[in-house]
Amino acid sequence: MENVIRKMTSLYPVSDDTIQALREKLVLCHFPKRHRLIEADKYCKSAYFIEKGMTRSFWLVNGEEITTSFSSEGGIIFSMDELYYDSVSEEFVEALEDIVAYRIALTDLLELFRTNIELANWGRIIHQNEYRRLHRSHKERLTLAAKERYEEFRRQFPEVCQRVQLGYIASYLGITLSTLSRLRALK
């Protein structure tokens, strides 16, 4: 659980007791590349802390996959619709690499948020950061040219650029693969 703990404590100082309380609720899981950890229109009932590997979240819109985010070592993935609104997910989460993760039941995660102030504050920080990423992404799509969006993405997420298919990055940026290929060739 080294990557998960490192990332967690880099965001918020959690005690050994809190780590232990979390560990008691976790189940080690392995998923192959392309496995869907979360599926739209279905209840998953779990969240996953990623120890090793990378995932992408996406919507299916008129048969086209629209990438919304990427998660890697130390990250947590779950359906916000399910966790907070008790409704099925609107997104898919797919393994881009073989995944080693720790699963926690959403009911257990919510109970830990309710009873453990350190985990509640860590969860708040996670959501603050995600809100900021979404806000920044929305602003960039509305105000920056494709080249500038790609440069900003490379600056913010260099590890994604090295590990993910270009088509997923193009989808995230709201540009075509041919446009992204052309931008990369200009370097």
Backbone as a printed PyTorch tensor [residue, N CA C, xyz], in Angstrom:
tensor([[[  0.8120,  -1.1920,   0.0000],
         [  0.0000,   0.0000,   0.0000],
         [  0.8570,   1.2580,   0.0000]],

        [[  2.0830,   1.0840,  -0.3520],
         [  3.0600,   2.1630,  -0.3000],
         [  2.6640,   3.3870,  -1.1290]],

        [[  2.2600,   3.1910,  -2.3990],
         [  1.8880,   4.3220,  -3.2570],
         [  0.6360,   5.0310,  -2.7610]],

        [[ -0.3190,   4.2530,  -2.2860],
         [ -1.5630,   4.8430,  -1.7700],
         [ -1.2640,   5.7030,  -0.5450]],

        [[ -0.4980,   5.1870,   0.3920],
         [ -0.1810,   5.9340,   1.6180],
         [  0.6480,   7.1760,   1.2890]],

        [[  1.6170,   7.0330,   0.3960],
         [  2.4610,   8.1760,   0.0210],
         [  1.6130,   9.3120,  -0.5490]],

        [[  0.7110,   8.9580,  -1.4680],
         [ -0.1420,   9.9810,  -2.0800],
         [ -1.0990,  10.5790,  -1.0500]],

        [[ -1.6900,   9.7260,  -0.2360],
         [ -2.6400,  10.1880,   0.7730],
         [ -1.9710,  11.1820,   1.7170]],

        [[ -0.8040,  10.8350,   2.2480],
         [ -0.1320,  11.6970,   3.2150],
         [  0.4770,  12.9390,   2.5630]],

        [[  0.6880,  12.9080,   1.2630],
         [  1.1610,  14.1160,   0.5730],
         [  0.0410,  15.1500,   0.4590]],

        [[ -1.2010,  14.6880,   0.5090],
         [ -2.3410,  15.5910,   0.3960],
         [ -2.8540,  16.0690,   1.7480]],

        [[ -2.7580,  15.1930,   2.7430],
         [ -3.2620,  15.5320,   4.0770],
         [ -2.5600,  14.6410,   5.0970]],

        [[ -2.1180,  15.2040,   6.2210],
         [ -1.3870,  14.3970,   7.2140],
         [ -2.3180,  13.4600,   7.9960]],

        [[ -2.3220,  12.1920,   7.6240],
         [ -3.1400,  11.2120,   8.3400],
         [ -2.2420,  10.3800,   9.2520]],

        [[ -2.7770,  10.0030,  10.3900],
         [ -2.0150,   9.2620,  11.3970],
         [ -1.9340,   7.7780,  11.0520]],

        [[ -1.0480,   7.0860,  11.7350],
         [ -0.9370,   5.6320,  11.5840],
         [ -2.2460,   4.9460,  11.9760]],

        [[ -2.9330,   5.4670,  12.9920],
         [ -4.2170,   4.8880,  13.4120],
         [ -5.2540,   5.0040,  12.2900]],

        [[ -5.2550,   6.1270,  11.6020],
         [ -6.1870,   6.3100,  10.4890],
         [ -5.8450,   5.3610,   9.3470]],

        [[ -4.5600,   5.2310,   9.0380],
         [ -4.1320,   4.2890,   8.0000],
         [ -4.5750,   2.8790,   8.3740]],

        [[ -4.4190,   2.5160,   9.6240],
         [ -4.8250,   1.1820,  10.0770],
         [ -6.3380,   0.9960,   9.9580]],

        [[ -7.1100,   2.0070,  10.3320],
         [ -8.5780,   1.9190,  10.2110],
         [ -8.9820,   1.7250,   8.7490]],

        [[ -8.2830,   2.4010,   7.8510],
         [ -8.5540,   2.2340,   6.4250],
         [ -8.1510,   0.8410,   5.9600]],

        [[ -6.9410,   0.4110,   6.3370],
         [ -6.4460,  -0.9160,   5.9320],
         [ -7.4240,  -2.0380,   6.2980]],

        [[ -8.0650,  -1.9030,   7.4340],
         [ -8.9890,  -2.9430,   7.9080],
         [-10.1970,  -3.1140,   6.9980]],

        [[-10.4610,  -2.1270,   6.1630],
         [-11.6330,  -2.1630,   5.2750],
         [-11.2600,  -2.4930,   3.8270]],

        [[ -9.9760,  -2.6500,   3.5460],
         [ -9.5180,  -2.8130,   2.1650],
         [ -9.3360,  -4.2780,   1.7740]],

        [[ -9.5710,  -4.5490,   0.4900],
         [ -9.3520,  -5.8730,  -0.0960],
         [ -8.4490,  -5.6900,  -1.3160]],

        [[ -7.3500,  -6.4210,  -1.3790],
         [ -6.4230,  -6.3570,  -2.5020],
         [ -7.0790,  -6.9440,  -3.7470]],

        [[ -6.9530,  -6.2500,  -4.8710],
         [ -7.5370,  -6.6980,  -6.1430],
         [ -6.5190,  -6.5420,  -7.2650]],

        [[ -6.6480,  -7.3810,  -8.2740],
         [ -5.8360,  -7.2870,  -9.4890],
         [ -6.7980,  -7.2720, -10.6800]],

        [[ -6.5600,  -6.3560, -11.6200],
         [ -7.4030,  -6.2540, -12.8040],
         [ -6.5220,  -6.1900, -14.0410]],

        [[ -6.8910,  -6.8920, -15.1040],
         [ -6.1090,  -6.8330, -16.3360],
         [ -6.3960,  -5.5490, -17.1220]],

        [[ -5.4950,  -5.2030, -17.9840],
         [ -5.6790,  -4.0810, -18.9010],
         [ -7.0230,  -4.2460, -19.6090]],

        [[ -7.7380,  -3.1660, -19.7660],
         [ -9.0500,  -3.0700, -20.4270],
         [-10.2360,  -3.4650, -19.5450]],

        [[ -9.9660,  -3.9590, -18.3380],
         [-11.0670,  -4.3030, -17.4320],
         [-11.7880,  -3.0170, -17.0250]],

        [[-13.0970,  -3.0690, -16.9730],
         [-13.8910,  -1.9190, -16.5310],
         [-14.1960,  -2.0740, -15.0400]],

        [[-13.5830,  -1.2260, -14.2470],
         [-13.7850,  -1.2580, -12.8070],
         [-15.1390,  -0.6660, -12.4290]],

        [[-15.5710,   0.3190, -13.1950],
         [-16.8710,   0.9570, -12.9940],
         [-17.5470,   1.0450, -14.3520]],

        [[-18.8450,   0.7440, -14.3870],
         [-19.6010,   0.7980, -15.6430],
         [-20.7980,   1.7210, -15.4980]],

        [[-21.0480,   2.4960, -16.5380],
         [-22.2140,   3.3690, -16.5500],
         [-23.4760,   2.5350, -16.4430]],

        [[-24.4740,   3.1270, -15.7990],
         [-25.7950,   2.5140, -15.6400],
         [-25.7910,   1.2650, -14.7710]],

        [[-24.7370,   1.0920, -13.9650],
         [-24.6640,  -0.0320, -13.0370],
         [-24.1320,   0.4620, -11.6940]],

        [[-24.5680,  -0.2110, -10.6390],
         [-23.9910,   0.0590,  -9.3250],
         [-22.7050,  -0.7430,  -9.1820]],

        [[-21.6760,  -0.1090,  -8.6760],
         [-20.3930,  -0.7680,  -8.4230],
         [-20.2580,  -1.1180,  -6.9450]],

        [[-20.7170,  -0.2060,  -6.0870],
         [-20.7080,  -0.3580,  -4.6310],
         [-19.3120,  -0.3500,  -4.0210]],

        [[-18.3020,   0.0520,  -4.8040],
         [-16.9220,   0.0680,  -4.3120],
         [-16.1750,   1.2840,  -4.8330]],

        [[-15.1300,   1.6290,  -4.1030],
         [-14.1220,   2.5790,  -4.5630],
         [-12.8090,   1.8120,  -4.6150]],

        [[-11.8520,   2.2930,  -5.4020],
         [-10.5760,   1.6080,  -5.5630],
         [ -9.4290,   2.5870,  -5.3760]],

        [[ -8.4950,   2.2340,  -4.4970],
         [ -7.2450,   2.9570,  -4.3480],
         [ -6.2380,   2.2710,  -5.2590]],

        [[ -5.6400,   3.0040,  -6.1700],
         [ -4.7240,   2.4130,  -7.1470],
         [ -3.3100,   2.3600,  -6.5770]],

        [[ -2.8020,   1.1610,  -6.4430],
         [ -1.4220,   0.9670,  -5.9990],
         [ -0.4760,   0.9750,  -7.1910]],

        [[ -0.9130,   0.3600,  -8.2950],
         [ -0.0650,   0.2690,  -9.4940],
         [ -0.9640,   0.2510, -10.7140]],

        [[ -0.6000,   1.0600, -11.7060],
         [ -1.3440,   1.0900, -12.9660],
         [ -2.0420,   2.4150, -13.1870]],

        [[ -2.7450,   2.4830, -14.3290],
         [ -3.4370,   3.7100, -14.7130],
         [ -4.8070,   3.3720, -15.2600]],

        [[ -5.7690,   4.2440, -14.9710],
         [ -7.1290,   4.0930, -15.4840],
         [ -7.5250,   5.3710, -16.2110]],

        [[ -8.5990,   5.2580, -16.9670],
         [ -9.2230,   6.4520, -17.5300],
         [-10.7070,   6.3580, -17.2770]],

        [[-11.3070,   7.5120, -17.0650],
         [-12.7490,   7.6140, -16.9230],
         [-13.2810,   8.1960, -18.2230]],

        [[-14.4480,   7.7010, -18.6360],
         [-15.0290,   8.2240, -19.8740],
         [-16.5380,   8.0810, -19.8740]],

        [[-17.1580,   8.9380, -20.6870],
         [-18.5880,   8.8620, -20.9680],
         [-18.7530,   8.2410, -22.3490]],

        [[-19.8510,   7.6020, -22.5670],
         [-20.2170,   7.1110, -23.8940],
         [-21.3190,   8.0360, -24.4030]],

        [[-21.0080,   8.8160, -25.4440],
         [-21.9390,   9.7990, -25.9960],
         [-22.1470,   9.4830, -27.4740]],

        [[-23.3610,   9.0840, -27.8120],
         [-23.6940,   8.7150, -29.1970],
         [-22.7020,   7.7000, -29.7580]],

        [[-22.3390,   6.7320, -28.9350],
         [-21.4300,   5.6750, -29.3510],
         [-19.9590,   6.0450, -29.3230]],

        [[-19.6330,   7.2830, -28.9620],
         [-18.2380,   7.7420, -28.9220],
         [-17.7780,   7.8630, -27.4720]],

        [[-16.5760,   7.3560, -27.1940],
         [-15.9970,   7.4580, -25.8560],
         [-15.3380,   8.8230, -25.6830]],

        [[-15.7810,   9.5630, -24.6670],
         [-15.2330,  10.8810, -24.3660],
         [-14.4840,  10.7790, -23.0380]],

        [[-13.1590,  10.8510, -23.0850],
         [-12.3250,  10.7160, -21.8870],
         [-12.4810,  11.9420, -20.9940]],

        [[-12.7220,  11.6990, -19.7090],
         [-12.9340,  12.7890, -18.7540],
         [-11.8000,  12.9360, -17.7440]],

        [[-11.0720,  11.8560, -17.4600],
         [ -9.9510,  11.9640, -16.5200],
         [ -9.0950,  10.7010, -16.5470]],

        [[ -7.9380,  10.8160, -15.9250],
         [ -6.9980,   9.7100, -15.7770],
         [ -6.6340,   9.5930, -14.3000]],

        [[ -6.3810,   8.3730, -13.8350],
         [ -5.9300,   8.1570, -12.4600],
         [ -4.7820,   7.1610, -12.4770]],

        [[ -3.8430,   7.3510, -11.5650],
         [ -2.6950,   6.4430, -11.5120],
         [ -2.3240,   6.1930, -10.0530]],

        [[ -1.1230,   5.6950,  -9.8490],
         [ -0.6480,   5.2730,  -8.5360],
         [ -0.9890,   6.3000,  -7.4500]],

        [[ -1.6170,   5.7780,  -6.3910],
         [ -1.9940,   6.6080,  -5.2620],
         [ -3.3650,   7.2490,  -5.3820]],

        [[ -3.9510,   7.2130,  -6.5740],
         [ -5.2590,   7.8280,  -6.7740],
         [ -6.3960,   6.9470,  -6.2830]],

        [[ -7.5630,   7.5330,  -6.1830],
         [ -8.7710,   6.7990,  -5.8290],
         [ -9.7980,   7.0130,  -6.9300]],

        [[-10.4960,   5.9420,  -7.2800],
         [-11.5480,   6.0390,  -8.2870],
         [-12.8480,   5.4980,  -7.7080]],

        [[-13.9210,   6.1670,  -8.0570],
         [-15.2510,   5.7620,  -7.6280],
         [-16.2640,   6.5700,  -8.4230]],

        [[-17.5080,   6.1720,  -8.3480],
         [-18.5840,   6.9170,  -8.9790],
         [-19.1200,   7.9360,  -7.9840]],

        [[-18.9830,   9.2140,  -8.3060],
         [-19.5440,  10.2480,  -7.4420],
         [-21.0650,  10.1380,  -7.3990]],

        [[-21.6670,   9.7680,  -8.5330],
         [-23.1210,   9.5960,  -8.5730],
         [-23.5520,   8.5720,  -7.5320]],

        [[-22.8240,   7.4900,  -7.4640],
         [-23.1800,   6.4170,  -6.5340],
         [-22.8550,   6.7940,  -5.0880]],

        [[-21.6690,   7.3460,  -4.8630],
         [-21.2400,   7.6550,  -3.5050],
         [-22.1270,   8.7090,  -2.8480]],

        [[-22.4500,   9.7740,  -3.5900],
         [-23.1460,  10.8960,  -2.9820],
         [-24.6440,  10.9630,  -3.2670]],

        [[-25.0740,  10.3530,  -4.3720],
         [-26.4700,  10.5110,  -4.7760],
         [-27.2230,   9.1900,  -4.8730]],

        [[-26.5680,   8.0990,  -4.5000],
         [-27.1720,   6.7750,  -4.5440],
         [-27.8280,   6.4870,  -5.8940]],

        [[-27.1380,   6.8730,  -6.9510],
         [-27.6250,   6.5650,  -8.2970],
         [-26.4990,   5.9130,  -9.0980]],

        [[-26.8760,   5.2280, -10.1600],
         [-25.8760,   4.5220, -10.9600],
         [-24.8960,   5.5130, -11.5790]],

        [[-23.7310,   5.0170, -11.8820],
         [-22.6840,   5.8380, -12.4740],
         [-23.0810,   6.2980, -13.8730]],

        [[-22.6250,   7.4870, -14.2310],
         [-22.7710,   7.9740, -15.5980],
         [-21.4880,   7.7330, -16.3870]],

        [[-20.4480,   7.2910, -15.7160],
         [-19.1450,   7.1030, -16.3450],
         [-18.7060,   5.6520, -16.2920]],

        [[-17.7660,   5.3530, -17.1660],
         [-17.0200,   4.0930, -17.1350],
         [-15.6360,   4.4190, -16.6050]],

        [[-15.0090,   3.4710, -15.9100],
         [-13.5950,   3.5740, -15.5500],
         [-12.9410,   2.2900, -16.0300]],

        [[-11.9370,   2.4380, -16.8940],
         [-11.2930,   1.3050, -17.5560],
         [ -9.8030,   1.2810, -17.2360]],

        [[ -9.2700,   0.0870, -17.0230],
         [ -7.8400,  -0.0790, -16.7860],
         [ -7.0720,   0.1180, -18.0980]],

        [[ -6.1240,   1.0230, -18.1060],
         [ -5.2560,   1.2290, -19.2720],
         [ -4.0120,   0.3590, -19.1940]],

        [[ -3.7330,  -0.1290, -18.0110],
         [ -2.6180,  -1.0320, -17.7430],
         [ -3.1400,  -2.0780, -16.7630]],

        [[ -2.3610,  -3.1220, -16.5270],
         [ -2.7220,  -4.0410, -15.4530],
         [ -2.7590,  -3.2320, -14.1550]],

        [[ -3.7450,  -3.5190, -13.3260],
         [ -3.9850,  -2.7270, -12.1240],
         [ -3.8250,  -3.5770, -10.8640]],

        [[ -3.1330,  -3.0140,  -9.8840],
         [ -3.1450,  -3.5250,  -8.5130],
         [ -3.8540,  -2.4350,  -7.7210]],

        [[ -4.9340,  -2.8130,  -7.0430],
         [ -5.7350,  -1.8230,  -6.3270],
         [ -6.2410,  -2.4050,  -5.0170]],

        [[ -6.7160,  -1.5220,  -4.1780],
         [ -7.3690,  -1.9090,  -2.9320],
         [ -8.8180,  -1.4470,  -3.0120]],

        [[ -9.7380,  -2.3850,  -2.8830],
         [-11.1660,  -2.0930,  -2.9570],
         [-11.7060,  -1.8190,  -1.5590]],

        [[-12.5970,  -0.8430,  -1.4780],
         [-13.3250,  -0.5640,  -0.2470],
         [-14.7990,  -0.3960,  -0.6090]],

        [[-15.6690,  -0.9790,   0.1790],
         [-17.1030,  -0.7970,  -0.0270],
         [-17.4480,   0.6750,   0.1940]],

        [[-18.3160,   1.2220,  -0.6520],
         [-18.7000,   2.6230,  -0.4940],
         [-19.3400,   2.8800,   0.8670]],

        [[-20.0700,   1.9210,   1.3870],
         [-20.6630,   2.0870,   2.7140],
         [-19.5780,   2.2310,   3.7770]],

        [[-18.4990,   1.4650,   3.6380],
         [-17.3770,   1.5800,   4.5870],
         [-16.6600,   2.9120,   4.4320]],

        [[-16.4830,   3.3580,   3.1880],
         [-15.8180,   4.6360,   2.9560],
         [-16.6340,   5.7810,   3.5510]],

        [[-17.9300,   5.7670,   3.3240],
         [-18.7880,   6.8040,   3.8970],
         [-18.7650,   6.7800,   5.4220]],

        [[-18.7430,   5.5850,   5.9970],
         [-18.6810,   5.4650,   7.4590],
         [-17.3540,   6.0210,   7.9840]],

        [[-16.2650,   5.7460,   7.2860],
         [-14.9720,   6.3090,   7.7000],
         [-14.9750,   7.8340,   7.5810]],

        [[-15.5790,   8.3570,   6.5120],
         [-15.6830,   9.8160,   6.3800],
         [-16.4910,  10.4010,   7.5470]],

        [[-17.5170,   9.6860,   7.9760],
         [-18.3980,  10.1670,   9.0380],
         [-17.7260,  10.1090,  10.4140]],

        [[-16.8660,   9.1180,  10.6190],
         [-16.3190,   8.8830,  11.9640],
         [-14.8530,   9.2600,  12.1350]],

        [[-14.1550,   9.5420,  11.0470],
         [-12.7160,   9.8150,  11.1400],
         [-12.4300,  11.1650,  10.4910]],

        [[-12.1440,  12.1660,  11.3000],
         [-11.9460,  13.5280,  10.7970],
         [-10.7730,  13.6130,   9.8250]],

        [[ -9.7160,  12.8200,  10.0550],
         [ -8.5720,  12.8540,   9.1320],
         [ -8.9820,  12.3550,   7.7450]],

        [[ -9.7150,  11.2590,   7.6830],
         [-10.1640,  10.7610,   6.3800],
         [-11.1940,  11.6930,   5.7580]],

        [[-12.0490,  12.2900,   6.5640],
         [-13.0190,  13.2570,   6.0440],
         [-12.2970,  14.4460,   5.4160]],

        [[-11.2640,  14.9280,   6.0960],
         [-10.4970,  16.0540,   5.5500],
         [ -9.7010,  15.6470,   4.3190]],

        [[ -9.1440,  14.4470,   4.3250],
         [ -8.4590,  13.9500,   3.1290],
         [ -9.4420,  13.8990,   1.9610]],

        [[-10.6480,  13.3850,   2.1930],
         [-11.6740,  13.3330,   1.1450],
         [-12.0280,  14.7180,   0.6290]],

        [[-12.0960,  15.6840,   1.5380],
         [-12.3720,  17.0730,   1.1320],
         [-11.2670,  17.5990,   0.2150]],

        [[-10.0200,  17.3180,   0.5580],
         [ -8.8880,  17.7620,  -0.2630],
         [ -8.9550,  17.1130,  -1.6490]],

        [[ -9.2740,  15.8210,  -1.6920],
         [ -9.4110,  15.1240,  -2.9780],
         [-10.4420,  15.8390,  -3.8470]],

        [[-11.5770,  16.1800,  -3.2590],
         [-12.6390,  16.8270,  -4.0260],
         [-12.2950,  18.2600,  -4.3940]],

        [[-11.6090,  18.9700,  -3.5220],
         [-11.1430,  20.3100,  -3.8790],
         [-10.2270,  20.2460,  -5.0930]],

        [[ -9.2850,  19.3080,  -5.0690],
         [ -8.3520,  19.1750,  -6.1850],
         [ -9.0640,  18.7810,  -7.4710]],

        [[-10.0370,  17.8890,  -7.3680],
         [-10.7820,  17.4670,  -8.5590],
         [-11.6220,  18.6180,  -9.1030]],

        [[-12.2450,  19.3770,  -8.2230],
         [-13.0040,  20.5460,  -8.6710],
         [-12.0840,  21.5180,  -9.4050]],

        [[-10.9100,  21.7590,  -8.8460],
         [ -9.9600,  22.6830,  -9.4880],
         [ -9.5350,  22.1740, -10.8620]],

        [[ -9.2840,  20.8510, -10.9660],
         [ -8.9040,  20.2730, -12.2600],
         [-10.0310,  20.4350, -13.2660]],

        [[-11.2580,  20.1390, -12.8490],
         [-12.4070,  20.2740, -13.7500],
         [-12.6260,  21.7220, -14.1660]],

        [[-12.5140,  22.6270, -13.2160],
         [-12.6910,  24.0490, -13.5070],
         [-11.6320,  24.5330, -14.5050]],

        [[-10.3880,  24.1490, -14.2520],
         [ -9.2900,  24.5420, -15.1390],
         [ -9.4780,  23.9590, -16.5330]],

        [[ -9.8640,  22.6810, -16.5890],
         [-10.0870,  22.0230, -17.8780],
         [-11.2030,  22.7110, -18.6620]],

        [[-12.2810,  23.0480, -17.9910],
         [-13.4050,  23.7350, -18.6410],
         [-12.9530,  25.0960, -19.1780]],

        [[-12.2360,  25.8380, -18.3600],
         [-11.7390,  27.1530, -18.7790],
         [-10.8090,  27.0220, -19.9850]],

        [[ -9.9000,  26.0490, -19.9490],
         [ -8.9600,  25.8670, -21.0500],
         [ -9.6620,  25.4970, -22.3410]],

        [[-10.6770,  24.6310, -22.2630],
         [-11.4320,  24.2700, -23.4760],
         [-12.1270,  25.4760, -24.0880]],

        [[-12.5490,  26.4090, -23.2460],
         [-13.2680,  27.5840, -23.7390],
         [-12.3470,  28.7080, -24.1980]],

        [[-11.1260,  28.7640, -23.6790],
         [-10.2880,  29.9370, -23.9310],
         [ -8.9820,  29.6690, -24.6690]],

        [[ -8.5140,  28.4230, -24.6930],
         [ -7.2120,  28.1570, -25.3040],
         [ -7.3450,  27.4440, -26.6440]],

        [[ -6.4250,  27.7520, -27.5350],
         [ -6.3410,  27.0240, -28.8030],
         [ -5.8480,  25.6070, -28.5210]],

        [[ -6.0540,  24.7160, -29.4730],
         [ -5.6960,  23.3030, -29.3030],
         [ -4.2310,  23.1360, -28.8870]],

        [[ -3.3320,  23.8650, -29.5230],
         [ -1.9070,  23.7530, -29.1970],
         [ -1.6470,  24.1390, -27.7440]],

        [[ -2.2530,  25.2130, -27.2970],
         [ -2.0610,  25.6650, -25.9190],
         [ -2.6600,  24.6690, -24.9200]],

        [[ -3.8180,  24.0940, -25.2650],
         [ -4.4320,  23.0820, -24.3940],
         [ -3.5070,  21.8860, -24.2460]],

        [[ -2.9160,  21.4460, -25.3630],
         [ -2.0170,  20.2950, -25.3060],
         [ -0.7750,  20.6140, -24.4790]],

        [[ -0.1980,  21.7970, -24.6740],
         [  0.9900,  22.1910, -23.9040],
         [  0.6780,  22.2430, -22.4120]],

        [[ -0.4860,  22.7630, -22.0570],
         [ -0.8780,  22.8340, -20.6450],
         [ -1.0990,  21.4290, -20.0820]],

        [[ -1.7070,  20.5580, -20.8740],
         [ -1.9130,  19.1720, -20.4510],
         [ -0.5640,  18.4960, -20.2030]],

        [[  0.3770,  18.6720, -21.1240],
         [  1.7160,  18.0850, -20.9650],
         [  2.3950,  18.5840, -19.7060]],

        [[  2.2090,  19.8680, -19.4090],
         [  2.8260,  20.4520, -18.2100],
         [  2.1870,  19.8780, -16.9430]],

        [[  0.8550,  19.7660, -16.9300],
         [  0.1500,  19.2980, -15.7370],
         [  0.2430,  17.7890, -15.5420]],

        [[  0.2710,  17.0280, -16.6320],
         [  0.1730,  15.5600, -16.5490],
         [  1.2370,  14.8660, -17.4060]],

        [[  2.5270,  15.1070, -17.1250],
         [  3.5740,  14.5190, -17.9700],
         [  3.5450,  12.9910, -17.9870]],

        [[  3.1980,  12.3510, -16.8330],
         [  3.1850,  10.8880, -16.7830],
         [  2.0780,  10.3120, -17.6590]],

        [[  0.9720,  11.0260, -17.7940],
         [ -0.1200,  10.5500, -18.6590],
         [  0.3620,  10.5410, -20.1110]],

        [[  1.0750,  11.5820, -20.5050],
         [  1.5770,  11.6670, -21.8860],
         [  2.5040,  10.5030, -22.2350]],

        [[  3.2030,   9.9770, -21.2440],
         [  4.1420,   8.8810, -21.4880],
         [  3.4750,   7.5150, -21.4610]],

        [[  2.2900,   7.4120, -20.8670],
         [  1.7000,   6.0860, -20.6190],
         [  0.3730,   5.8200, -21.3400]],

        [[ -0.1950,   6.8310, -21.9850],
         [ -1.5520,   6.7100, -22.5060],
         [ -1.5760,   6.8800, -24.0210]],

        [[ -2.4820,   6.1610, -24.6620],
         [ -2.6720,   6.2950, -26.1140],
         [ -3.0610,   7.7310, -26.4570]],

        [[ -2.5390,   8.2060, -27.5720],
         [ -2.8040,   9.5880, -27.9820],
         [ -4.2960,   9.8530, -28.1940]],

        [[ -5.0270,   8.8560, -28.6510],
         [ -6.4580,   9.0410, -28.8830],
         [ -7.2070,   9.4110, -27.6140]],

        [[ -6.7910,   8.8560, -26.4760],
         [ -7.4340,   9.1810, -25.2020],
         [ -7.1140,  10.6170, -24.7900]],

        [[ -5.8740,  11.0380, -25.0460],
         [ -5.4810,  12.4150, -24.7290],
         [ -6.2420,  13.3860, -25.6180]],

        [[ -6.3440,  13.0790, -26.9000],
         [ -7.0900,  13.9340, -27.8240],
         [ -8.5450,  14.0660, -27.3660]],

        [[ -9.1420,  12.9510, -26.9810],
         [-10.5270,  12.9670, -26.5020],
         [-10.6620,  13.8530, -25.2700]],

        [[ -9.7520,  13.7270, -24.3350],
         [ -9.7680,  14.5470, -23.1210],
         [ -9.6680,  16.0330, -23.4700]],

        [[ -8.8220,  16.3550, -24.4450],
         [ -8.6010,  17.7440, -24.8310],
         [ -9.7010,  18.3000, -25.7300]],

        [[-10.5630,  17.4180, -26.2430],
         [-11.6340,  17.8640, -27.1280],
         [-11.1490,  18.1900, -28.5280]],

        [[-10.1020,  17.4710, -28.9750],
         [ -9.5760,  17.6640, -30.3300],
         [ -9.4960,  16.3040, -31.0220]],

        [[ -9.2890,  16.3190, -32.3240],
         [ -9.1660,  15.0640, -33.0540],
         [ -7.7650,  14.5000, -32.9030]],

        [[ -7.6470,  13.2080, -33.1430],
         [ -6.3380,  12.5530, -33.0810],
         [ -5.4060,  13.1430, -34.1360]],

        [[ -5.9270,  13.4380, -35.3260],
         [ -5.0650,  14.0140, -36.3710],
         [ -4.5460,  15.3900, -35.9580]],

        [[ -5.3760,  16.1770, -35.2910],
         [ -4.9140,  17.4830, -34.8000],
         [ -3.8180,  17.3040, -33.7590]],

        [[ -4.0150,  16.3770, -32.8330],
         [ -2.9980,  16.1350, -31.8110],
         [ -1.7040,  15.6420, -32.4420]],

        [[ -1.7920,  14.7470, -33.3940],
         [ -0.5870,  14.2410, -34.0820],
         [  0.1460,  15.3790, -34.7790]],

        [[ -0.5950,  16.2670, -35.4050],
         [  0.0120,  17.4080, -36.0900],
         [  0.7060,  18.3300, -35.0760]],

        [[  0.0640,  18.5650, -33.9300],
         [  0.6600,  19.4170, -32.8900],
         [  1.9610,  18.8070, -32.3600]],

        [[  1.9550,  17.4990, -32.1830],
         [  3.1520,  16.8230, -31.6770],
         [  4.2840,  16.8650, -32.7000]],

        [[  3.9510,  16.8440, -33.9730],
         [  4.9640,  16.8530, -35.0330],
         [  5.6470,  18.2220, -35.1350]],

        [[  4.9820,  19.2520, -34.6590],
         [  5.5460,  20.6080, -34.7290],
         [  6.6860,  20.8320, -33.7440]],

        [[  6.8670,  19.9600, -32.8020],
         [  7.8960,  20.1270, -31.7640],
         [  9.2670,  20.0190, -32.3230]]])
